[in-house]
């Protein structure tokens, strides 16, 4: 596969198209995480070298977002609030001039027309290369299991134990990381928190929610909770902490 890789630092003109590509593959509700929306611009401003775009014949075929942060405890102690936490942690470390020692992958997105071609593995390797260039020994990722949305009632700890006949993880996105040498650390059950009014959720999903309760919606890894007494719908997304060890 022939392609060129540019960071937003190198090609700031790609920022708008970069974001459009990222948003094109996610369910609508995933675009309404308040922490994501409040801090996304700061990510690009503070770490433009860590936001990369893959071009093929001037067409964006994939993107990745990442940021460095400081961590000096066992990875098993990484918090339940995975994705939201690490975004805020990296930005706060930068603000406080704390020297980072780990790269964290926030997002890897492959354009729908180029999925199934092995590009996701190439993008992971590019992030690992960025971490290596910075002298880091590890890259963490709060992985969003691709097929978990097909099994929203299965507890995440049980789901990530599922294996194929060849012994590799059942989930294809976890499997890609494992095949590249990553270790599964543990689930982070509160990786993202997405609240909204009941009308918001009806607009985001195209569904009606006539009463309080839990509802299974397309693209969600676990059911959402609708509470008419509070007038709110809530989604708390589980991810899986994984770590790539990097040989310098």
TILO-263282 format. One record per residue: y, z negated, x negated of N, C-alpha, C, CB in turn; residue in three letters. Coordinates in steps of 0.1 Angstrom, whole numbers, padded with zeros to 4 digits, always signed. Each point is the difference from the previous one (the first is absolute). Glycine has a CB too. Example, Ala and Ser with C-alpha at 12.3 -4.5 7.8 and 13.67 -1.06 7.14 Angstrom:
<mibas>
-0057-0078-0132+0012+0000+0009+0012+0000-0009-0012-0012+0019ALA+0023+0019-0015+0011+0000-0009+0011-0008+0008-0006+0022-0012SER
</mibas>
This chain:
<mibas>
-0012+0000-0008+0012+0000+0008+0012+0000-0009-0012-0012+0019UNK+0021+0022-0017+0012+0000-0007+0012-0007+0008-0008+0022-0011UNK+0015-0030+0004+0011-0007+0006+0009-0005-0010-0015-0007+0019UNK+0027+0002-0015+0010-0007-0008+0003-0013+0006+0010+0022-0008UNK-0008-0032-0001+0004-0013+0005+0014-0004-0005-0025-0007-0001UNK+0033+0003+0011+0013-0005-0003+0003-0013+0006+0008+0024-0001UNK-0002-0033-0007+0005-0012+0006+0013+0002+0007-0012-0013-0018UNK+0016+0004+0027+0013+0001+0007+0011-0002-0011-0010-0008+0022UNK+0007+0001-0032+0010-0001-0011+0003+0014-0006-0008-0023-0005UNK-0002+0031+0003+0001+0013-0005+0006+0010+0010-0019-0005-0016UNK+0014+0004+0028+0004+0009+0011+0005-0007+0012-0017+0017-0008UNK+0029-0024+0008+0005-0007+0012+0002+0009+0012+0011-0015-0016UNK-0011+0028+0014+0002+0009+0011-0013+0001+0009+0016+0013-0014UNK-0027-0018+0009-0012+0000+0007-0002-0012+0010-0010+0012-0019UNK+0020-0021+0018-0002-0013+0008-0002+0003+0015+0015-0011-0017UNK-0007+0019+0023-0001+0002+0014-0014+0006+0004+0025+0003+0001UNK-0029+0007-0008-0013+0007+0002-0011-0010-0003+0010+0023-0005UNK-0008-0031-0005-0010-0010-0003-0003-0009+0011+0007+0001-0024UNK+0004-0007+0030-0001-0009+0012-0006+0007+0012+0020-0013-0009UNK-0016+0026+0011-0005+0007+0011-0016+0002-0001+0022+0012+0002UNK-0026-0009-0014-0015+0001-0002-0007-0013+0002+0005+0018-0017UNK+0001-0029+0013-0006-0013+0002-0001-0003+0015+0009-0008-0022UNK+0001+0010+0029+0000-0003+0014-0008+0009+0009+0022-0009-0004UNK-0026+0020-0001-0007+0010+0008-0015-0003+0003+0015+0017-0009UNK-0021-0026+0002-0014-0003+0001-0003-0013+0007-0004+0014-0020UNK+0015-0022+0022-0003-0014+0005+0002+0000+0016+0008-0009-0022UNK-0015+0000+0028+0002-0002+0015+0015-0005+0001-0024-0005+0005UNK+0030+0009+0006+0014-0004+0003+0003-0014-0003+0001+0018+0016UNK-0010-0027-0011+0003-0015-0001+0001-0004-0014-0011-0003+0022UNK+0004+0009-0031+0000-0004-0014+0014+0002-0007-0024+0006-0001UNK+0033+0002+0007+0013+0003-0005+0010-0011+0004-0006+0025+0000UNK+0001-0035+0007+0010-0010+0005-0002-0014-0005+0001+0013+0020UNK-0007-0014-0032-0001-0013-0007+0014-0004-0005-0024+0005-0007UNK+0030-0016+0012+0014-0003-0004+0002-0002-0015+0002-0011+0022UNK-0012+0005-0029+0002-0002-0014+0000+0014-0007-0012-0023+0001UNK+0004+0032+0003+0000+0013-0006+0013+0007+0002-0024+0002+0004UNK+0029-0002+0009+0012+0007+0003+0013-0006-0006-0011+0007+0021UNK+0011-0021-0023+0011-0007-0006+0001+0002-0015-0001-0016+0019UNK-0010+0020-0025+0000-0001-0015-0005+0014-0006-0005-0024+0001UNK+0002+0034+0007-0005+0012-0006+0011+0007-0009-0014+0003+0021UNK+0026-0003-0017+0010+0006-0009+0002-0008-0013+0012+0008+0020UNK-0014-0021-0020+0001-0008-0012-0011+0004-0010+0011-0018+0013UNK-0023+0021-0007-0011+0004-0008+0003+0012-0009-0015-0009+0017UNK+0022+0019-0011+0003+0013-0007+0012-0003-0010-0008+0014+0020UNK+0017-0023-0016+0011-0002-0008-0003-0008-0013+0014+0000+0021UNK-0024-0009-0019-0003-0009-0012-0012+0005-0008+0008-0018+0014UNK-0017+0026-0008-0011+0005-0007-0003+0015+0002-0010-0023+0002UNK+0020+0032-0004-0001+0014+0002-0011+0006-0008+0024+0001+0006UNK-0027-0007-0018-0010+0006-0009-0014-0003+0006+0015-0003-0020UNK-0017-0006+0029-0013-0003+0006-0003+0007+0013+0002-0022-0011UNK+0008+0030+0016-0002+0008+0012-0003+0014-0004+0015-0016+0014UNK-0027+0021-0011-0003+0013-0006-0004+0010+0011-0008-0011-0021UNK+0011+0024+0018-0003+0011+0009-0008+0011-0007+0021-0005+0013UNK-0031+0010-0006-0008+0010-0006+0003+0013+0007-0019-0016-0005UNK+0023+0026-0003+0004+0013+0005-0010+0011-0004+0024-0007-0001UNK-0026+0016+0011-0008+0012-0003+0008+0012+0006-0022-0013+0000UNK+0027+0022-0009+0008+0011+0004+0012-0005+0009-0021+0015-0001UNK+0027-0025-0004+0012-0006+0007-0003-0006+0013+0013+0017-0011UNK-0026-0019+0014-0004-0007+0013-0005-0014-0004-0006+0022+0011UNK+0010-0032-0004-0005-0014-0002-0014-0001+0005+0023-0009+0001UNK-0032+0006-0010-0014-0002+0005-0005-0014+0000-0004+0022-0010UNK+0012-0031+0004-0003-0014-0001+0011-0008-0005-0024+0006-0002UNK+0024-0019+0005+0010-0009-0005-0006-0014-0003+0018+0012+0013UNK-0011-0020-0021-0005-0014-0002+0012-0009-0002-0022+0008-0010UNK+0021-0020+0015+0011-0010-0002-0006-0012-0006+0013+0009+0020UNK-0006-0015-0030-0005-0012-0007+0012-0008-0005-0021+0012-0006UNK+0018-0024+0002+0010-0008-0007-0006-0010-0008+0016+0004+0019UNK-0010-0009-0030-0005-0010-0008+0003-0014+0005+0001+0015-0020UNK-0009-0025+0016+0003-0014+0004-0006-0009-0011+0002+0006+0025UNK+0001-0019-0024-0005-0009-0009-0011-0009+0007+0022+0000-0014UNK-0033-0002+0007-0011-0008+0006-0008-0006-0012-0002+0014+0021UNK+0001-0028-0021-0007-0007-0011-0011-0009+0005+0021+0001-0013UNK-0026+0001+0025-0011-0007+0006-0012+0009+0002+0016-0016+0011UNK-0028+0010-0008-0011+0008+0003+0002+0009+0012-0015-0018-0009UNK+0010+0030+0008+0002+0009+0011-0005-0005+0014-0001+0019-0017UNK-0009-0028+0016-0005-0006+0012+0010-0008+0008-0022+0000-0011UNK+0033-0003+0004+0011-0008+0006+0011+0009+0006-0006-0019-0016UNK+0004+0032+0015+0010+0009+0006+0002-0004+0015-0005+0019-0017UNK+0017-0018+0022+0002-0005+0014-0006+0009+0011+0020-0011-0009UNK-0021+0004+0021-0004+0007+0012+0010+0011+0004-0012-0021+0007UNK+0025+0019-0009+0010+0009+0003+0001+0011-0011+0013-0018+0013UNK-0023+0027-0013-0001+0009-0011+0011+0010-0002-0023-0003+0003UNK+0024+0013+0005+0009+0011-0002+0015-0005+0002-0017+0016+0008UNK+0019-0023+0002+0014-0005+0002+0004-0009-0011-0003+0002+0025UNK-0006-0011-0029+0003-0010-0010+0003+0007-0014-0015-0016+0012UNK+0007+0026-0016+0001+0005-0013+0013+0009-0001-0025-0001-0003UNK+0029+0007+0014+0012+0008+0000+0012-0009-0003-0010+0017+0016UNK+0010-0029-0008+0011-0009-0002+0000-0007-0014+0000-0004+0025UNK-0013+0001-0030-0001-0006-0013+0005+0009-0011-0020-0012+0009UNK+0016+0024-0009+0005+0009-0010+0015+0002-0001-0021+0012+0002UNK+0027-0011+0010+0015+0001+0001+0007-0013-0004-0003+0017+0018UNK-0003-0029-0014+0006-0012-0004-0002-0003-0015-0005-0009+0022UNK-0006+0013-0028-0002-0001-0015+0011+0008-0007-0025-0004+0003UNK+0028+0016+0002+0010+0008-0006+0014-0006+0001-0014+0020+0006UNK+0017-0026+0006+0013-0006+0002+0001-0012-0009+0000+0007+0023UNK-0010-0014-0026+0000-0012-0008-0003+0002-0015-0007-0013+0020UNK+0006+0026-0024-0003+0004-0013-0013-0006-0006+0025+0002-0003UNK-0035-0003+0012-0013-0004-0004-0008+0012-0005+0001-0020+0016UNK-0006+0019-0029-0007+0011-0006-0013+0002+0007+0011-0004-0022UNK-0014+0016+0028-0012+0002+0007-0012+0002-0010+0013+0010+0019UNK-0025-0012-0014-0012+0003-0008-0011+0007+0007+0006-0020-0012UNK-0003+0024+0025-0010+0007+0008+0007+0011+0008-0015-0021+0001UNK+0008+0032+0000+0005+0011+0010-0008-0002+0013+0006+0016-0019UNK+0001-0015+0030-0006+0000+0013+0002+0013+0007+0003-0025+0001UNK-0014+0031+0003+0000+0012+0008+0003-0003+0015-0015+0012-0016UNK+0026-0007+0021+0003-0003+0014-0005+0010+0010+0020-0011-0008UNK-0020+0024+0004-0004+0010+0009-0004+0013-0008+0016-0009+0017UNK-0027+0015-0013-0004+0013-0005-0002+0009+0013-0011-0010-0022UNK+0018+0021+0022-0001+0009+0012-0003+0014-0005+0016-0015+0013UNK-0026+0021-0007-0003+0014-0003+0004+0008+0013-0019-0006-0017UNK+0026+0017+0015+0003+0009+0011-0012+0004+0007+0020+0008-0012UNK-0019-0007+0025-0012+0003+0009-0007+0013-0005+0011-0013+0019UNK-0004+0023-0023-0005+0012-0004-0008+0000-0013+0018+0011+0013UNK-0016-0022-0020-0006-0001-0013-0010-0012-0002+0020+0011-0009UNK-0024-0017+0021-0009-0010-0001-0014+0005-0002+0015-0014+0015UNK-0024+0006-0020-0014+0004-0003-0001+0008-0013-0004-0001+0024UNK+0014+0001-0032-0001+0008-0012+0000-0008-0013+0012+0018+0012UNK-0013-0031-0010-0001-0009-0012+0014-0004-0005-0021+0010-0006UNK+0032-0007+0013+0013-0003-0005+0003-0015+0000+0007+0023+0009UNK-0013-0030+0000+0003-0014+0000-0004-0007-0013-0003+0000+0025UNK-0009+0004-0030-0004-0005-0013+0010+0003-0011-0024+0002+0008UNK+0029+0010-0008+0009+0005-0010+0013-0009+0001-0009+0024+0001UNK+0013-0027+0011+0013-0008+0002-0003-0014-0005+0007+0014+0020UNK-0018-0020-0017-0003-0013-0006+0000+0000-0015-0014-0005+0020UNK+0008+0015-0026+0000+0001-0015+0015+0001-0005-0023+0011+0001UNK+0031-0004+0007+0014+0001-0005+0007-0014+0001+0001+0024+0008UNK-0004-0032+0002+0006-0013+0001-0006-0009-0012+0003+0002+0025UNK-0015+0000-0028-0006-0008-0011+0007+0004-0013-0022-0001+0012UNK+0025+0014-0013+0007+0005-0012+0014-0007-0001-0013+0022+0001UNK+0020-0023+0010+0013-0006+0000-0002-0015-0005+0008+0015+0019UNK-0018-0022-0013-0002-0014-0004-0003-0001-0015-0008-0005+0023UNK+0000+0015-0028-0004-0001-0014+0013+0003-0009-0023+0008+0006UNK+0031+0001-0002+0012+0003-0008+0010-0012+0000-0002+0024+0007UNK+0001-0032+0003+0008-0012+0001-0006-0012-0008+0009+0007+0022UNK-0021-0005-0026-0007-0011-0008-0007-0010+0009+0016+0004-0018UNK-0018-0001+0030-0007-0009+0009-0015+0001-0001+0019+0002+0016UNK-0026-0013-0014-0015+0000-0001-0007+0001+0014+0003-0014-0020UNK+0005+0013+0031-0005+0001+0013+0009+0007+0010-0012-0021-0005UNK+0005+0027+0015+0007+0006+0011-0006-0006+0013+0006+0021-0013UNK+0002-0027+0021-0005-0005+0013+0003+0010+0011+0002-0024-0008UNK-0010+0023+0018+0003+0009+0012-0005-0008+0013-0001+0022-0014UNK+0010-0024+0023-0005-0005+0013-0005+0012+0008+0016-0020+0000UNK-0029+0023-0001-0005+0012+0006-0002+0000+0015-0012+0003-0022UNK+0017+0007+0029-0002+0002+0014-0013+0007+0003+0025+0000+0004UNK-0036-0006+0000-0013+0006+0001+0001+0012+0010-0012-0022-0006UNK+0008+0034+0002+0002+0012+0008-0007-0001+0014+0002+0013-0021UNK-0015-0017+0021-0008+0000+0012+0001-0013+0008-0015+0017-0011UNK+0022-0027+0007+0000-0013+0007+0005+0002+0014+0003-0012-0022UNK+0006+0022+0024+0005+0002+0014-0010+0004+0010+0022+0007-0011UNK-0034-0002+0005-0011+0004+0009-0008-0012+0004-0001+0022-0011UNK+0003-0033+0004-0008-0013+0002+0010-0011+0001-0020+0009-0012UNK+0029-0009+0022+0011-0010+0000-0005-0014+0004+0015+0018+0006UNK-0027-0019+0000-0005-0013+0004-0009-0007-0011+0001+0008+0023UNK-0004+0000-0034-0008-0006-0011+0009-0008-0009-0016+0019+0001UNK+0013-0031-0004+0009-0008-0010+0001+0007-0013-0007-0021+0011UNK+0019+0021-0017+0002+0007-0013-0010-0004-0011+0024+0003+0007UNK-0026-0016-0009-0009-0005-0010-0014+0007+0001+0013-0022-0001UNK-0018+0023+0014-0013+0006+0002+0001+0015-0002-0006-0018+0016UNK+0017+0024-0012+0001+0015-0001-0001+0004-0015+0014+0001+0021UNK-0007-0008-0030+0001+0004-0013-0013-0002-0008+0024-0005+0000UNK-0033-0002+0006-0014-0002-0006-0009+0011+0004+0003-0024+0001UNK+0001+0033+0008-0009+0011+0004-0002+0009-0011+0007-0002+0024UNK-0019+0007-0026-0003+0009-0011-0007+0013+0005-0002-0020-0016UNK+0003+0030+0009-0008+0012+0002-0014-0002-0006+0021+0015+0001UNK-0029-0005+0001-0014+0000-0006+0000+0000-0015-0008+0011+0020UNK+0019-0005-0026+0001+0000-0014+0006-0012-0006+0002+0024+0001UNK+0001-0034+0007+0006-0013-0005+0015+0000-0001-0021-0003-0012UNK+0027+0014+0014+0015+0000+0000+0006-0004+0013-0001+0019-0017UNK+0013-0024+0017+0006-0004+0013+0000+0010+0011+0015-0015-0014UNK-0017+0010+0026+0000+0009+0012+0014+0007+0002-0018-0015+0010UNK+0028+0007-0012+0014+0006+0003+0003+0010-0011+0007-0022+0012UNK-0002+0034-0008+0002+0010-0010+0012-0003-0010-0009+0016+0016UNK+0019-0023-0011+0012-0002-0008-0003-0012-0010+0015+0008+0018UNK-0022-0018-0013-0005-0010-0010-0009+0006-0010+0002-0018+0018UNK-0011+0027-0013-0009+0006-0009+0007+0009-0011-0016+0001+0019UNK+0026+0006-0016+0008+0007-0010+0004-0009-0011+0008+0017+0017UNK-0002-0028-0013+0005-0010-0010-0012-0005-0009+0020-0006+0015UNK-0031+0002-0008-0011-0006-0008-0006+0011-0010-0005-0015+0020UNK+0005+0027-0016-0006+0010-0009+0009+0003-0012-0010+0011+0020UNK+0023-0015-0018+0010+0001-0011+0000-0014-0008+0014+0017+0013UNK-0023-0026-0010-0001-0012-0008+0007-0012+0006-0001+0014-0019UNK+0006-0014+0031+0007-0011+0006-0010-0010+0005+0019+0014+0007UNK-0014-0027-0006-0008-0011+0005+0006-0004+0014-0006-0008-0024UNK-0003+0005+0033+0005-0007+0013+0002-0014-0003-0013+0017+0014UNK+0025-0022-0011+0003-0014-0002-0003-0008+0013+0017+0006-0017UNK-0010-0002+0028-0002-0007+0012+0009+0006+0011-0005-0022-0012UNK+0003+0019+0025+0009+0006+0010+0013-0008-0001-0020+0006+0015UNK+0031+0001-0011+0012-0007+0003+0003+0003+0015+0009+0002-0024UNK-0011-0012+0032-0001+0002+0014+0014+0002+0007-0020-0014+0000UNK+0031+0011-0007+0013+0001+0005+0009+0009-0009-0002-0023+0010UNK-0004+0035-0013+0006+0009-0010+0014+0005+0006-0023+0006-0009UNK+0023-0003+0022+0012+0005+0006+0001-0006+0014-0001+0022-0013UNK+0014-0025+0016+0003-0006+0014+0009+0010+0007-0004-0024-0008UNK+0000+0029+0019+0008+0009+0008+0002-0005+0014-0008+0019-0014UNK+0020-0025+0017+0003-0004+0013+0008+0010+0008-0001-0024-0008UNK+0001+0023+0021+0008+0009+0008+0000-0004+0014-0005+0019-0015UNK+0014-0015+0023+0000-0002+0014-0012+0007+0007+0025-0003+0000UNK-0028-0001+0012-0012+0007+0006+0004+0014+0003-0007-0022+0011UNK+0019+0025-0008+0004+0014+0002+0000+0008-0013+0014-0007+0019UNK-0011+0000-0030-0001+0006-0013-0015+0005-0002+0019-0014-0010UNK-0028+0005+0012-0014+0003-0002-0005+0011+0009-0004-0024-0008UNK+0009+0024+0020-0004+0010+0009+0005+0014-0005+0000-0016+0020UNK+0012+0016-0025+0005+0012-0006-0007+0005-0012+0022-0006+0009UNK-0025-0004-0018-0007+0003-0013-0014+0005+0002+0014-0017-0011UNK-0021+0012+0022-0014+0003+0002-0003+0010+0011-0004-0022-0009UNK+0014+0024+0018-0003+0008+0012-0009-0006+0010+0003+0019-0015UNK-0005-0033+0013-0008-0007+0009+0008-0009+0009-0019+0000-0017UNK+0013-0005+0028+0006-0010+0008-0007-0014-0002+0006+0018+0018UNK+0001-0028-0018-0005-0014-0002+0003-0008+0012+0002+0002-0026UNK-0010-0002+0036+0004-0007+0013+0000-0015+0000-0009+0020+0011UNK+0002-0026-0021-0001-0014+0000-0001-0005-0014-0011+0001+0022UNK+0012-0014-0024-0002-0006-0013-0014+0001-0005+0018-0016+0005UNK-0020+0017-0017-0014+0001-0006+0000+0008-0012-0009-0002+0023UNK-0004+0004-0028-0002+0009-0012-0004+0014+0004-0007-0021-0013UNK+0013+0030+0006-0003+0015+0003-0003+0007-0013+0016-0001+0019UNK-0026+0010-0017-0004+0009-0011+0008+0013+0001-0023-0010-0001UNK+0030+0013-0010+0009+0012+0000-0004+0009-0011+0018-0012+0010UNK-0016+0025-0009-0003+0010-0010+0007-0004-0013-0004+0018+0018UNK-0004-0018-0029+0006-0002-0013+0001-0014-0005+0012+0020+0004UNK-0013-0030+0005+0001-0014-0004-0013-0005-0005+0018-0003+0017UNK-0018-0005-0027-0012-0005-0006-0006-0012+0008+0008+0007-0022UNK+0001-0014+0029-0004-0011+0009+0008+0002+0013-0006-0016-0020UNK+0002+0009+0031+0007+0001+0012+0014-0005-0001-0021-0002+0012UNK+0030+0007-0004+0014-0005+0001+0000-0011+0011+0010+0022-0008UNK-0001-0031+0007+0001-0011+0010+0013+0002+0008-0013-0016-0014UNK+0011+0017+0027+0012+0001+0010+0002-0013+0007-0005+0025+0003UNK+0017-0030-0003+0003-0013+0006+0012+0001+0009-0009-0012-0020UNK+0006+0012+0033+0011+0002+0010+0009-0012+0001-0015+0016+0012UNK+0010-0028-0015+0008-0012+0001+0011+0001-0010-0019-0013+0008UNK+0017+0020-0020+0010+0001-0010+0006+0014+0000-0013-0017-0014UNK+0007+0026+0021+0005+0014+0001-0001+0007-0013+0016-0008+0016UNK-0028+0006-0023-0001+0005-0013-0015+0005-0002+0018-0015-0009UNK-0019+0026+0000-0013+0004-0005+0000-0002-0015-0002+0017+0019UNK-0009-0021-0024-0001-0002-0014-0013+0006-0006+0013-0022+0003UNK-0011+0027-0015-0011+0006-0008+0000-0006-0014+0000+0021+0014UNK-0011-0027-0018-0001-0006-0013-0011+0007-0007+0008-0023+0008UNK-0005+0031-0018-0010+0009-0006-0007-0006-0012+0014+0019+0007UNK-0027-0019-0007-0007-0004-0012-0002+0011-0010-0012-0016+0014UNK+0014+0013-0027-0004+0009-0010-0010-0006-0010+0023+0010+0002UNK-0026-0004-0013-0009-0005-0009+0006+0000-0014-0020+0008+0014UNK+0021-0020-0020+0005+0000-0014-0010+0006-0010+0014-0020+0006UNK-0010+0030-0013-0009+0006-0011+0008+0000-0013-0013+0014+0017UNK+0006-0014-0028+0006+0000-0013-0006+0010-0009+0005-0024+0003UNK+0003+0032-0009-0005+0009-0011+0004-0006-0014+0003+0020+0015UNK-0013-0022-0023+0002-0005-0013+0003+0012-0009-0016-0019+0003UNK+0026+0018-0011+0006+0011-0008-0003-0002-0015+0018+0004+0018UNK-0024+0006-0024-0002+0000-0014+0012+0006-0007-0025+0002+0003UNK+0032-0009-0011+0012+0005-0007-0003+0008-0012+0012-0020+0008UNK
</mibas>
